[in-house]
């Protein structure tokens, strides 16, 4: 596990809130490995979760929001159920569904719990990814889950579920993407917001060294330089945010172990861009470096 050199009081919080003596859903405890641009990001997230507050990770695609959430799961030793939002997200996707089953050769109706129900009943983390992709009418269902009540009525069973101690909600959003909708104020007010920026410099170099198969230091430095150029171009409005995705950059580093770096960049970054102008821009950047 990454050594974050956290302050003593934060380590005490983690030790106090560390889930022990319960092997349920151990497979849902993530590996972690997030490298924060500033250690304060982790400190603030740990502090908020330890107080039972929900956190909203806000940042561009590929900046590591999911890895951040997985690292929090790892640090708290807390299983994490996940919801991936889309326009098709409905109450069944959140709460669960009824199905036919057999009990002693008799056909019975059985309720299969969804991620919200499971996380609340077992006192685990719940990760809601791309929360602003869901239809505005879907998420109010869990407003009571996100405030001090920590309670929801299951619309399929009429059971009133109150979250067990340890339950926490981590959500993530990419703002301004096609298909996303602004979070309504009632929902946003239920979160502590943490802005997750892209990594750069020595931290990005360390991430490439620890999370990819690329070992050539000269090439790693060139990929760090490429990332800096891509992030600058995104901030200037010359490229879509996808172009600066750290996830895509790591894929390029991995591929460049076996194929030429420029071709790796073509496959992982350039060909994902919609506009020819943007594709040519990234290819020109790659030509100047590799």
VEXKOLRO-713427 format. One record per residue: x, y, z of N, C-alpha, C, O in turn. Coordinates in steps of 0.1 Angstrom, whole numbers, padded with zeros to 4 digits, always signed. Example, Ala and Ser with C-alpha at 12.3 -4.5 7.8 and 13.67 -1.06 7.14 Angstrom:
! VEXKOLRO-713427
+0132-0057+0078+0123-0045+0078+0132-0033+0078+0142-0033+0085
+0128-0022+0071+0137-0011+0071+0129+0000+0079+0134+0011+0080
! end
This chain:
! VEXKOLRO-713427
+0008-0012+0000+0000+0000+0000+0009+0013+0000+0019+0013+0006
+0004+0023-0007+0012+0035-0007+0013+0041+0007+0004+0042+0014
+0026+0046+0010+0028+0053+0023+0025+0068+0021+0033+0074+0014
+0015+0073+0027+0011+0087+0025+0017+0096+0035+0015+0108+0034
+0023+0091+0045+0029+0099+0056+0018+0109+0061+0020+0121+0062
+0007+0103+0065-0004+0111+0070-0001+0116+0084+0006+0110+0092
-0007+0128+0088-0005+0133+0102-0010+0122+0112-0019+0114+0109
-0005+0123+0124-0008+0113+0134-0023+0113+0137-0029+0102+0139
-0029+0125+0138-0044+0125+0141-0052+0118+0131-0062+0112+0134
-0048+0119+0118-0055+0113+0107-0053+0097+0107-0062+0090+0105
-0041+0093+0111-0039+0079+0112-0047+0073+0124-0052+0062+0123
-0049+0081+0134-0057+0077+0146-0071+0075+0141-0078+0066+0146
-0076+0084+0133-0090+0084+0128-0092+0071+0120-0102+0064+0121
-0082+0068+0111-0083+0055+0103-0083+0043+0112-0090+0034+0109
-0074+0043+0122-0073+0031+0131-0087+0030+0139-0091+0019+0141
-0092+0041+0143-0105+0040+0151-0116+0036+0142-0125+0028+0147
-0116+0040+0129-0127+0036+0120-0125+0024+0112-0133+0020+0103
-0113+0018+0114-0109+0006+0106-0119-0006+0109-0122-0009+0120
-0125-0011+0098-0135-0022+0100-0127-0035+0104-0118-0039+0096
-0131-0040+0115-0124-0053+0120-0134-0063+0123-0146-0060+0126
-0130-0076+0123-0138-0087+0128-0150-0090+0119-0159-0097+0124
-0150-0085+0107-0161-0088+0098-0155-0091+0084-0150-0082+0078
-0157-0103+0080-0151-0107+0067-0161-0106+0056-0158-0109+0044
-0173-0100+0059-0183-0099+0048-0179-0089+0037-0174-0078+0040
-0180-0093+0025-0177-0085+0014-0163-0080+0013-0160-0069+0008
-0154-0088+0018-0139-0085+0018-0135-0082+0004-0125-0074+0001
-0141-0089-0006-0136-0088-0020-0140-0074-0025-0135-0070-0036
-0148-0066-0018-0152-0053-0022-0143-0042-0016-0145-0030-0018
-0133-0046-0009-0123-0037-0004-0112-0035-0015-0106-0044-0019
-0111-0022-0019-0103-0020-0031-0088-0019-0027-0084-0019-0016
-0080-0020-0038-0065-0020-0036-0059-0006-0033-0049-0005-0027
-0066+0004-0038-0061+0018-0036-0050+0021-0046-0050+0016-0057
-0040+0029-0041-0029+0033-0050-0030+0047-0056-0022+0051-0064
-0040+0055-0052-0042+0068-0057-0030+0077-0052-0026+0077-0040
-0025+0085-0061-0014+0094-0057-0020+0108-0058-0023+0114-0069
-0022+0115-0046-0029+0128-0046-0019+0139-0050-0007+0139-0046
-0023+0149-0058-0015+0160-0061-0011+0168-0049+0000+0174-0048
-0020+0168-0039-0018+0175-0026-0023+0165-0015-0034+0160-0016
-0015+0163-0005-0019+0153+0006-0032+0158+0013-0039+0150+0019
-0035+0171+0012-0046+0177+0018-0059+0171+0013-0069+0170+0020
-0059+0167+0000-0071+0160-0006-0075+0148+0002-0086+0146+0005
-0065+0140+0005-0067+0127+0013-0072+0131+0027-0081+0125+0032
-0064+0140+0033-0067+0144+0047-0082+0149+0048-0089+0145+0057
-0086+0157+0039-0099+0163+0040-0110+0152+0037-0120+0152+0044
-0107+0143+0028-0117+0133+0025-0118+0123+0037-0130+0119+0041
-0107+0119+0043-0107+0110+0055-0115+0117+0066-0123+0111+0073
-0112+0130+0068-0118+0138+0079-0133+0138+0077-0141+0135+0087
-0138+0141+0065-0152+0142+0062-0159+0129+0064-0170+0128+0070
-0153+0118+0059-0159+0105+0060-0160+0100+0074-0170+0094+0079
-0150+0103+0082-0150+0099+0096-0161+0106+0104-0165+0101+0115
-0166+0117+0099-0176+0124+0106-0190+0121+0100-0200+0127+0104
-0190+0111+0091-0203+0106+0085-0208+0115+0074-0220+0114+0071
-0199+0123+0069-0204+0132+0058-0201+0126+0044-0192+0118+0043
-0210+0129+0035-0208+0124+0021-0198+0133+0014-0197+0145+0016
-0190+0127+0005-0180+0135-0003-0183+0134-0018-0187+0123-0022
-0181+0145-0025-0183+0145-0039-0170+0148-0045-0164+0159-0043
-0165+0139-0053-0152+0141-0060-0155+0147-0074-0161+0141-0082
-0150+0159-0076-0153+0167-0088-0140+0169-0096-0130+0174-0090
-0140+0165-0109-0128+0167-0116-0129+0162-0130-0139+0155-0134
-0119+0165-0139-0119+0160-0153-0118+0145-0154-0113+0138-0145
-0122+0140-0165-0121+0125-0168-0107+0121-0167-0098+0128-0172
-0104+0109-0161-0091+0104-0161-0082+0111-0150-0070+0109-0150
-0088+0119-0141-0080+0125-0131-0078+0116-0119-0070+0120-0110
-0085+0105-0118-0082+0096-0107-0093+0095-0097-0090+0091-0086
-0105+0100-0100-0116+0100-0090-0120+0086-0085-0121+0084-0073
-0121+0077-0094-0124+0063-0090-0113+0057-0081-0116+0051-0071
-0101+0059-0086-0089+0054-0078-0089+0061-0064-0085+0054-0054
-0092+0074-0064-0093+0081-0051-0103+0074-0041-0100+0071-0030
-0115+0071-0047-0125+0064-0039-0121+0050-0034-0123+0046-0023
-0114+0043-0043-0109+0030-0040-0098+0030-0029-0098+0022-0020
-0090+0041-0029-0080+0043-0019-0086+0045-0005-0081+0041+0005
-0097+0053-0005-0104+0056+0007-0110+0043+0013-0110+0040+0025
-0115+0034+0004-0120+0021+0008-0109+0013+0014-0111+0006+0024
-0097+0014+0008-0086+0006+0013-0081+0011+0026-0078+0003+0036
-0080+0025+0028-0075+0031+0040-0084+0028+0052-0079+0026+0063
-0097+0028+0050-0107+0025+0060-0109+0010+0062-0116+0006+0071
-0103+0002+0053-0106-0012+0052-0121-0015+0052-0126-0023+0059
-0127-0007+0043-0142-0007+0042-0146-0012+0028-0143-0006+0018
-0155-0023+0027-0160-0027+0014-0167-0015+0008-0173-0007+0015
-0168-0015-0006-0175-0004-0013-0183-0010-0024-0178-0015-0034
-0196-0008-0023-0206-0011-0034-0206+0001-0043-0203+0012-0039
-0208-0002-0056-0207+0009-0066-0220+0009-0074-0227-0001-0077
-0223+0022-0078-0234+0025-0087-0228+0033-0099-0222+0043-0096
-0230+0028-0111-0226+0036-0123-0238+0042-0129-0246+0036-0135
-0238+0055-0128-0251+0062-0133-0251+0064-0148-0241+0065-0154
-0263+0064-0153-0266+0066-0167-0280+0071-0168-0287+0071-0158
-0284+0074-0180-0298+0078-0182-0308+0067-0180-0320+0069-0177
-0303+0054-0180-0311+0043-0178-0312+0039-0163-0319+0029-0159
-0305+0046-0154-0305+0043-0140-0319+0044-0135-0326+0054-0137
-0324+0034-0128-0338+0035-0122-0337+0030-0107-0327+0026-0102
-0349+0029-0101-0350+0025-0087-0345+0011-0085-0338+0009-0075
-0347+0002-0094-0342-0011-0093-0327-0012-0093-0321-0020-0085
-0321-0004-0101-0306-0003-0102-0300+0001-0088-0289-0003-0085
-0307+0009-0081-0303+0014-0068-0306+0005-0056-0298+0002-0048
-0319+0001-0056-0325-0005-0044-0325-0021-0045-0324-0027-0035
-0326-0026-0058-0328-0040-0059-0340-0044-0067-0347-0035-0072
-0343-0057-0068-0355-0061-0076-0360-0074-0071-0353-0082-0064
-0373-0077-0074-0379-0089-0071-0377-0099-0082-0377-0096-0094
-0375-0112-0078-0374-0123-0087-0380-0135-0082-0383-0136-0070
-0382-0145-0091-0388-0158-0086-0377-0167-0082-0366-0168-0088
-0379-0174-0071-0369-0184-0066-0377-0196-0061-0389-0196-0060
-0369-0206-0057-0376-0218-0052-0371-0221-0038-0359-0221-0034
-0381-0225-0029-0378-0228-0015-0385-0241-0013-0398-0242-0012
-0378-0252-0011-0384-0266-0009-0394-0269-0019-0405-0272-0016
-0390-0267-0032-0398-0270-0044-0410-0261-0045-0419-0263-0054
-0411-0250-0037-0422-0241-0038-0416-0228-0045-0405-0224-0042
-0424-0222-0054-0420-0210-0060-0423-0198-0051-0434-0197-0047
-0413-0190-0048-0415-0178-0040-0409-0166-0047-0401-0167-0056
-0414-0154-0042-0408-0142-0047-0397-0137-0037-0399-0136-0025
-0386-0135-0043-0374-0131-0035-0369-0118-0039-0370-0114-0051
-0365-0110-0029-0359-0096-0032-0344-0097-0033-0338-0101-0023
-0338-0093-0044-0324-0092-0045-0319-0078-0043-0323-0069-0050
-0312-0076-0032-0308-0062-0028-0299-0055-0038-0290-0062-0044
-0301-0042-0040-0292-0035-0049-0281-0029-0041-0280-0031-0029
-0272-0021-0047-0260-0016-0040-0264-0006-0029-0257-0006-0018
-0274+0002-0030-0278+0011-0019-0283+0003-0007-0278+0006+0004
-0292-0006-0010-0297-0015+0001-0286-0022+0008-0285-0023+0020
-0277-0028+0000-0266-0037+0006-0257-0028+0014-0253-0032+0025
-0253-0017+0009-0243-0008+0016-0249-0003+0029-0242-0002+0039
-0262+0001+0029-0269+0006+0041-0270-0005+0052-0267-0002+0063
-0274-0017+0048-0276-0027+0057-0263-0033+0063-0263-0038+0074
-0253-0032+0055-0240-0038+0060-0230-0027+0065-0219-0031+0070
-0234-0015+0064-0226-0004+0070-0213-0003+0062-0202-0002+0068
-0213-0002+0049-0201-0001+0040-0202+0012+0033-0211+0020+0034
-0191+0014+0025-0191+0026+0016-0200+0023+0004-0202+0012-0001
-0206+0034-0002-0213+0034-0014-0207+0044-0024-0206+0056-0020
-0203+0039-0035-0196+0048-0045-0206+0050-0057-0211+0041-0063
-0210+0063-0059-0219+0066-0070-0211+0074-0081-0208+0086-0079
-0208+0067-0092-0200+0073-0102-0208+0080-0112-0219+0076-0116
-0203+0092-0117-0209+0100-0127-0224+0103-0123-0233+0101-0130
-0225+0108-0110-0238+0110-0105-0246+0120-0113-0259+0119-0113
-0240+0129-0120-0248+0138-0129-0252+0133-0142-0256+0140-0151
-0249+0120-0144-0255+0113-0157-0269+0108-0154-0276+0105-0164
-0273+0106-0142-0286+0101-0139-0297+0111-0142-0295+0123-0142
-0309+0106-0145-0320+0115-0147-0324+0122-0134-0323+0116-0124
-0327+0135-0135-0329+0143-0123-0340+0137-0114-0340+0139-0102
-0350+0129-0120-0361+0124-0112-0357+0111-0104-0364+0106-0096
-0345+0105-0108-0341+0093-0102-0335+0094-0088-0338+0087-0078
-0325+0104-0087-0317+0105-0075-0325+0110-0063-0321+0107-0051
-0335+0118-0064-0343+0122-0052-0347+0111-0043-0350+0112-0031
-0348+0099-0049-0352+0087-0042-0343+0084-0030-0347+0079-0019
-0330+0088-0032-0320+0086-0021-0316+0098-0013-0306+0098-0006
-0324+0109-0014-0321+0121-0007-0320+0118+0008-0311+0124+0015
-0329+0110+0013-0329+0107+0027-0317+0099+0032-0313+0099+0043
-0311+0091+0022-0299+0084+0025-0288+0093+0027-0278+0090+0035
-0288+0105+0020-0277+0114+0020-0277+0124+0031-0267+0131+0033
-0288+0126+0038-0288+0136+0049-0287+0129+0062-0285+0117+0063
-0290+0137+0073-0288+0132+0087-0297+0120+0090-0294+0112+0099
-0308+0118+0082-0317+0107+0085-0311+0093+0082-0313+0083+0089
-0303+0093+0072-0296+0080+0067-0307+0069+0066-0305+0058+0070
-0318+0073+0060-0330+0063+0060-0336+0064+0046-0337+0075+0040
-0341+0053+0041-0349+0052+0029-0360+0042+0030-0358+0032+0037
-0371+0044+0023-0381+0034+0022-0380+0027+0009-0380+0033-0002
-0378+0014+0010-0376+0006-0003-0390+0006-0010-0399+0000-0005
-0390+0011-0022-0403+0012-0029-0409-0002-0034-0420-0003-0037
-0400-0012-0033-0404-0025-0038-0409-0034-0026-0417-0044-0029
-0405-0031-0014-0408-0040-0003-0415-0032+0009-0420-0037+0018
-0415-0018+0007-0420-0009+0018-0412-0010+0031-0416-0005+0041
-0401-0017+0030-0392-0017+0042-0385-0004+0044-0380+0002+0035
-0385+0001+0057-0378+0013+0060-0364+0009+0064-0362+0001+0074
-0354+0013+0057-0340+0009+0059-0332+0021+0065-0332+0032+0059
-0326+0019+0077-0318+0028+0083-0303+0023+0082-0301+0012+0086
-0295+0032+0077-0281+0027+0075-0274+0023+0088-0275+0030+0098
-0266+0013+0087-0258+0008+0098-0246+0017+0100-0242+0023+0090
-0240+0017+0112-0228+0025+0114-0217+0021+0104-0215+0009+0102
-0210+0030+0099-0199+0027+0089-0203+0031+0075-0195+0032+0066
-0217+0032+0073-0221+0036+0059-0217+0050+0056-0219+0059+0063
-0212+0051+0044-0207+0065+0039-0209+0065+0024-0208+0055+0017
-0212+0077+0018-0214+0078+0004-0203+0087-0002-0200+0098+0003
-0197+0081-0013-0187+0089-0021-0193+0089-0035-0196+0079-0040
-0194+0101-0040-0199+0103-0054-0188+0110-0062-0179+0116-0057
-0190+0109-0075-0180+0115-0085-0188+0121-0096-0197+0115-0101
-0182+0132-0101-0188+0138-0113-0178+0144-0123-0167+0148-0118
-0181+0143-0136-0173+0150-0146-0183+0161-0151-0193+0158-0156
-0179+0173-0149-0188+0184-0153-0187+0188-0167-0176+0187-0173
-0198+0192-0173-0198+0198-0187-0197+0188-0198-0195+0191-0209
-0200+0175-0195-0199+0165-0205-0213+0163-0212-0223+0165-0205
-0213+0158-0224-0226+0155-0231-0233+0144-0223-0227+0134-0219
-0246+0147-0220-0254+0137-0213-0254+0140-0198-0262+0133-0191
-0246+0149-0193-0247+0153-0179-0257+0164-0176-0260+0172-0185
-0262+0164-0164-0271+0175-0160-0265+0181-0148-0259+0174-0139
-0267+0194-0146-0263+0201-0133-0269+0194-0121-0281+0191-0121
-0262+0192-0111-0268+0187-0098-0277+0197-0092-0273+0209-0091
-0289+0193-0088-0298+0203-0082-0292+0206-0068-0285+0199-0062
-0296+0218-0063-0290+0223-0050-0293+0214-0039-0284+0213-0030
-0305+0208-0038-0308+0199-0027-0298+0188-0026-0295+0183-0015
-0294+0182-0038-0285+0171-0038-0271+0176-0035-0264+0170-0027
-0267+0187-0041-0253+0192-0040-0250+0195-0025-0239+0193-0020
-0260+0201-0018-0259+0205-0004-0257+0194+0005-0254+0196+0017
-0259+0182+0001-0257+0170+0009-0243+0164+0009-0240+0154+0015
-0234+0171+0001-0220+0167-0001-0210+0177+0004-0212+0189+0003
-0198+0172+0008-0186+0180+0009-0179+0178-0004-0177+0167-0008
-0176+0189-0011-0170+0188-0025-0155+0189-0024-0149+0197-0018
-0148+0179-0031-0134+0179-0032-0130+0179-0047-0133+0170-0054
-0123+0190-0051-0119+0191-0064-0106+0183-0067-0096+0184-0060
-0107+0174-0077-0096+0164-0080-0089+0169-0093-0094+0166-0103
-0077+0175-0092-0070+0180-0104-0062+0168-0110-0060+0158-0104
-0057+0171-0122-0047+0162-0128-0034+0162-0120-0030+0171-0114
-0027+0150-0121-0014+0149-0116-0004+0155-0126-0007+0156-0138
+0008+0159-0121+0018+0164-0129+0032+0162-0123+0033+0158-0111
+0042+0165-0130+0056+0166-0125+0060+0153-0119+0058+0142-0124
+0067+0154-0107+0073+0142-0101+0062+0132-0097+0065+0120-0097
+0051+0137-0093+0040+0128-0088+0035+0119-0100+0033+0107-0098
+0034+0125-0112+0030+0117-0123+0041+0107-0127+0038+0096-0131
+0053+0112-0126+0064+0103-0129+0064+0090-0120+0066+0079-0124
+0061+0093-0107+0060+0082-0098+0049+0073-0101+0050+0060-0100
+0038+0079-0105+0026+0071-0109+0029+0062-0121+0025+0050-0121
+0036+0067-0131+0039+0059-0142+0049+0048-0138+0047+0036-0143
+0058+0051-0130+0068+0041-0126+0061+0029-0118+0065+0018-0119
+0051+0033-0110+0045+0023-0101+0033+0016-0107+0029+0005-0103
+0027+0022-0117+0014+0017-0123+0015+0012-0137+0005+0008-0143
+0026+0013-0143+0028+0008-0157+0040+0000-0158+0048-0001-0149
+0042-0007-0170+0053-0015-0172+0065-0008-0178+0076-0013-0180
+0063+0005-0180+0074+0013-0186+0085+0016-0176+0082+0022-0165
+0097+0013-0180+0109+0015-0170+0119+0024-0176+0128+0029-0168
+0118+0028-0189+0128+0037-0195+0126+0051-0190+0116+0057-0193
+0135+0056-0182+0133+0069-0175+0132+0080-0185+0125+0090-0183
+0140+0079-0196+0139+0090-0207+0125+0091-0213+0119+0101-0214
+0119+0079-0216+0106+0079-0221+0095+0084-0211+0086+0091-0214
+0097+0080-0198+0088+0084-0188+0088+0099-0187+0077+0105-0186
+0100+0105-0187+0101+0120-0187+0094+0126-0199+0088+0137-0197
+0095+0120-0210+0088+0125-0222+0073+0125-0221+0066+0134-0225
+0068+0114-0215+0053+0112-0213+0048+0123-0203+0037+0128-0204
+0057+0125-0192+0053+0136-0183+0052+0149-0190+0043+0157-0187
+0062+0152-0199+0062+0165-0206+0049+0165-0215+0043+0176-0217
+0046+0154-0222+0034+0154-0230+0022+0157-0222+0013+0164-0227
+0021+0151-0210+0009+0153-0202+0008+0168-0198-0003+0174-0198
+0019+0174-0195+0019+0188-0191+0014+0197-0203+0006+0206-0201
+0018+0193-0215+0014+0201-0227-0001+0199-0230-0008+0208-0234
-0006+0186-0228-0020+0183-0230-0029+0190-0220-0039+0196-0224
-0025+0190-0207-0033+0197-0197-0033+0212-0200-0044+0219-0198
-0022+0218-0204-0022+0232-0208-0031+0235-0219-0039+0245-0219
-0031+0226-0229-0039+0228-0241-0054+0227-0237-0063+0235-0243
-0058+0218-0228-0071+0217-0223-0076+0230-0216-0087+0235-0218
-0067+0235-0207-0070+0247-0200-0072+0259-0209-0079+0269-0205
-0065+0259-0221-0066+0270-0230-0078+0268-0240-0080+0276-0249
-0085+0257-0238-0097+0254-0247-0093+0249-0261-0102+0248-0270
-0081+0244-0262-0077+0239-0275-0080+0224-0277-0081+0219-0288
-0082+0217-0266-0085+0203-0266-0096+0200-0257-0099+0207-0247
-0103+0189-0260-0113+0184-0250-0106+0177-0239-0095+0173-0240
-0113+0177-0227-0107+0171-0215-0102+0157-0217-0092+0153-0211
-0108+0149-0225-0104+0135-0227-0090+0134-0231-0083+0124-0228
-0085+0144-0238-0071+0144-0243-0061+0143-0232-0050+0138-0234
-0064+0149-0221-0055+0150-0210-0057+0139-0199-0051+0140-0188
-0065+0129-0202-0068+0118-0193-0055+0111-0188-0048+0106-0196
-0053+0111-0175-0042+0104-0170-0043+0089-0172-0033+0082-0174
-0055+0084-0172-0058+0070-0175-0053+0066-0189-0046+0056-0191
-0056+0075-0198-0052+0072-0212-0037+0073-0213-0031+0065-0221
-0031+0083-0206-0016+0084-0207-0009+0071-0201+0001+0067-0207
-0015+0066-0190-0009+0053-0185-0010+0042-0195-0001+0034-0196
-0021+0041-0202-0023+0031-0212-0012+0033-0223-0006+0023-0228
-0009+0045-0227+0001+0048-0237+0015+0044-0232+0023+0038-0240
+0017+0046-0219+0030+0042-0214+0032+0027-0214+0042+0022-0218
+0021+0020-0211+0021+0005-0211+0024+0000-0225+0033-0008-0228
+0016+0006-0235+0018+0001-0249+0032+0004-0254+0037-0003-0263
+0038+0015-0250+0050+0019-0256+0062+0010-0252+0073+0011-0256
+0059+0001-0242+0069-0010-0239+0071-0019-0251+0082-0025-0253
+0060-0021-0259+0060-0030-0270+0059-0024-0284+0064-0030-0294
+0053-0012-0285+0052-0006-0298+0058+0009-0297+0059+0014-0286
+0061+0015-0308+0067+0029-0307+0057+0038-0300+0045+0037-0301
+0063+0047-0292+0055+0056-0284+0045+0064-0292+0033+0066-0287
+0048+0069-0303+0039+0077-0311+0027+0069-0315+0016+0074-0316
+0029+0056-0318+0018+0048-0322+0009+0045-0310-0003+0043-0310
+0016+0043-0298+0009+0041-0286+0000+0053-0282-0012+0051-0278
+0005+0065-0285-0003+0077-0282-0015+0078-0292-0025+0083-0288
-0012+0074-0304-0023+0074-0314-0034+0065-0310-0046+0069-0311
-0031+0053-0305-0042+0043-0301-0049+0047-0288-0061+0045-0287
-0042+0053-0279-0048+0056-0266-0054+0070-0264-0063+0072-0256
-0048+0079-0271-0053+0093-0269-0059+0099-0282-0070+0104-0282
-0051+0099-0293-0055+0106-0305-0068+0100-0311-0077+0108-0314
-0069+0087-0312-0081+0081-0319-0093+0082-0311-0104+0079-0316
-0092+0087-0298-0104+0089-0290-0111+0102-0292-0122+0105-0288
-0103+0111-0299-0108+0125-0300-0117+0126-0313-0115+0119-0323
-0128+0134-0312-0138+0135-0322-0134+0144-0334-0137+0141-0345
-0127+0155-0331-0124+0165-0341-0110+0163-0347-0100+0160-0340
-0110+0163-0360-0097+0162-0368-0087+0172-0363-0075+0169-0362
-0091+0184-0360-0082+0195-0356-0075+0191-0343-0063+0193-0341
-0083+0185-0334-0077+0181-0321-0067+0169-0323-0057+0169-0316
-0071+0160-0332-0062+0148-0334-0049+0153-0340-0038+0148-0335
-0049+0162-0349-0037+0168-0355-0029+0175-0345-0016+0174-0345
-0035+0182-0336-0028+0190-0325-0020+0180-0316-0009+0183-0313
-0027+0169-0312-0020+0160-0303-0009+0153-0311+0002+0150-0305
-0011+0149-0323-0001+0143-0331+0012+0152-0333+0023+0147-0332
+0009+0165-0334+0020+0174-0335+0028+0175-0322+0040+0176-0322
+0021+0175-0311+0028+0175-0298+0036+0163-0296+0048+0164-0292
+0031+0151-0300+0039+0139-0299+0051+0139-0308+0062+0134-0305
+0049+0145-0320+0061+0146-0330+0072+0154-0324+0084+0151-0327
+0069+0164-0316+0079+0173-0311+0087+0167-0300+0098+0171-0296
+0081+0157-0293+0087+0150-0282+0093+0137-0284+0104+0134-0279
+0087+0129-0293+0092+0115-0295+0098+0113-0309+0103+0102-0312
! end
